[in-house]
């Protein structure tokens, strides 16, 4: 899995943040996470699905970095109503050990600058197989390896541990590989999706991220 990125360093007071941003716009992905929504909706094409799986793997490895996928400029796939620009969202992935307050993201994003070009190559083996994931651990008291969603500055902020990103990333990696062929093997309008759930429910914050594969895309 390869992604061209830019590395930014932003200082706010005594704190410095390292931000990894996709160097190119992932045109085949649009994210809606409007205020008060019960779930966030993400539509992706083949490249969008691959980029999504790659940034998930990057977030698992990047304990000290914020991983940013800018999507707000994108419209949705053909055949669906346009989402108003004010309701479109970027995506930000944060390792929970960083303790980053989502409320600071607006200030950080405003100071990103040009950044330093960098290419990341991540092995697909970063994601465990389905058989290696111990889903029973979700039932244990005190289980913390779940994603958490927060909205901030037109951005869906996803926070999680290494395990949370790798387990859910395994779903996304499989989705990115299987969705195009699944659609072709059945019919063009077949629905192919994956849902990632939040381990923390709060009023006004999406409880899940619903990701749908869309092959008819209107990239701009």
ZIPETA-V48965 format. One record per residue. N is the residue number from 0. RES is the residue in one letter. D_FIRST is the distance of its C-alpha to the first C-alpha in Angstrom with 2 decimals. Layout:
[[N | RES | D_FIRST] [N | RES | D_FIRST]]
//
This chain:
[[0 | X | 0.00] [1 | X | 3.79] [2 | X | 6.90] [3 | X | 10.46] [4 | X | 12.71] [5 | X | 16.34] [6 | X | 17.98] [7 | X | 21.37] [8 | X | 24.18] [9 | X | 26.80] [10 | X | 30.10] [11 | X | 32.25] [12 | X | 35.46] [13 | X | 34.84] [14 | X | 31.20] [15 | X | 28.20] [16 | X | 24.80] [17 | X | 21.46] [18 | X | 19.41] [19 | X | 15.80] [20 | X | 15.73] [21 | X | 13.41] [22 | X | 14.97] [23 | X | 15.34] [24 | X | 16.74] [25 | X | 14.68] [26 | X | 17.67] [27 | X | 16.88] [28 | X | 17.32] [29 | X | 20.68] [30 | X | 21.75] [31 | X | 25.36] [32 | X | 26.66] [33 | X | 30.29] [34 | X | 32.84] [35 | X | 34.32] [36 | X | 31.81] [37 | X | 31.45] [38 | X | 27.80] [39 | X | 25.09] [40 | X | 23.86] [41 | X | 20.44] [42 | X | 20.03] [43 | X | 16.76] [44 | X | 16.15] [45 | X | 13.27] [46 | X | 11.33] [47 | X | 12.63] [48 | X | 11.51] [49 | X | 7.81] [50 | X | 8.36] [51 | X | 10.46] [52 | X | 8.35] [53 | X | 5.97] [54 | X | 9.46] [55 | X | 10.87] [56 | X | 8.94] [57 | X | 9.91] [58 | X | 13.36] [59 | X | 13.81] [60 | X | 13.44] [61 | X | 15.38] [62 | X | 18.87] [63 | X | 20.62] [64 | X | 18.71] [65 | X | 18.80] [66 | X | 15.56] [67 | X | 16.76] [68 | X | 15.57] [69 | X | 18.66] [70 | X | 19.66] [71 | X | 23.47] [72 | X | 24.14] [73 | X | 22.72] [74 | X | 25.12] [75 | X | 24.53] [76 | X | 24.19] [77 | X | 27.27] [78 | X | 29.94] [79 | X | 29.60] [80 | X | 31.78] [81 | X | 30.46] [82 | X | 29.81] [83 | X | 31.97] [84 | X | 30.18] [85 | X | 31.60] [86 | X | 29.91] [87 | X | 26.33] [88 | X | 24.03] [89 | X | 21.16] [90 | X | 18.79] [91 | X | 18.91] [92 | X | 17.37] [93 | X | 19.56] [94 | X | 19.87] [95 | X | 23.42] [96 | X | 24.66] [97 | X | 24.51] [98 | X | 27.35] [99 | X | 26.50] [100 | X | 29.11] [101 | X | 27.65] [102 | X | 30.93] [103 | X | 29.92] [104 | X | 26.84] [105 | X | 29.00] [106 | X | 30.41] [107 | X | 27.14] [108 | X | 25.55] [109 | X | 28.73] [110 | X | 28.36] [111 | X | 24.77] [112 | X | 25.90] [113 | X | 23.93] [114 | X | 21.48] [115 | X | 20.00] [116 | X | 17.04] [117 | X | 14.04] [118 | X | 10.50] [119 | X | 8.05] [120 | X | 5.62] [121 | X | 5.08] [122 | X | 6.10] [123 | X | 6.60] [124 | X | 10.10] [125 | X | 10.16] [126 | X | 11.40] [127 | X | 14.88] [128 | X | 16.34] [129 | X | 18.87] [130 | X | 21.65] [131 | X | 20.70] [132 | X | 21.01] [133 | X | 24.60] [134 | X | 25.44] [135 | X | 29.05] [136 | X | 28.38] [137 | X | 28.36] [138 | X | 32.09] [139 | X | 32.89] [140 | X | 34.95] [141 | X | 33.11] [142 | X | 29.58] [143 | X | 27.38] [144 | X | 23.78] [145 | X | 23.61] [146 | X | 22.16] [147 | X | 24.70] [148 | X | 24.86] [149 | X | 26.94] [150 | X | 27.79] [151 | X | 28.38] [152 | X | 28.97] [153 | X | 27.41] [154 | X | 24.27] [155 | X | 23.08] [156 | X | 22.54] [157 | X | 20.66] [158 | X | 21.65] [159 | X | 20.78] [160 | X | 20.59] [161 | X | 17.78] [162 | X | 18.87] [163 | X | 19.09] [164 | X | 15.56] [165 | X | 14.20] [166 | X | 16.68] [167 | X | 16.18] [168 | X | 12.39] [169 | X | 12.94] [170 | X | 14.97] [171 | X | 12.53] [172 | X | 9.78] [173 | X | 12.80] [174 | X | 14.08] [175 | X | 11.24] [176 | X | 11.67] [177 | X | 15.41] [178 | X | 16.78] [179 | X | 16.97] [180 | X | 18.68] [181 | X | 20.75] [182 | X | 22.19] [183 | X | 22.99] [184 | X | 24.62] [185 | X | 26.89] [186 | X | 27.82] [187 | X | 26.28] [188 | X | 27.63] [189 | X | 26.51] [190 | X | 25.17] [191 | X | 21.78] [192 | X | 20.79] [193 | X | 19.74] [194 | X | 21.64] [195 | X | 20.83] [196 | X | 24.13] [197 | X | 25.41] [198 | X | 27.42] [199 | X | 29.88] [200 | X | 32.03] [201 | X | 33.93] [202 | X | 35.97] [203 | X | 34.24] [204 | X | 30.71] [205 | X | 28.35] [206 | X | 28.30] [207 | X | 25.19] [208 | X | 22.24] [209 | X | 22.46] [210 | X | 19.43] [211 | X | 20.48] [212 | X | 18.82] [213 | X | 20.77] [214 | X | 20.70] [215 | X | 23.60] [216 | X | 22.31] [217 | X | 24.42] [218 | X | 22.14] [219 | X | 24.17]]
//
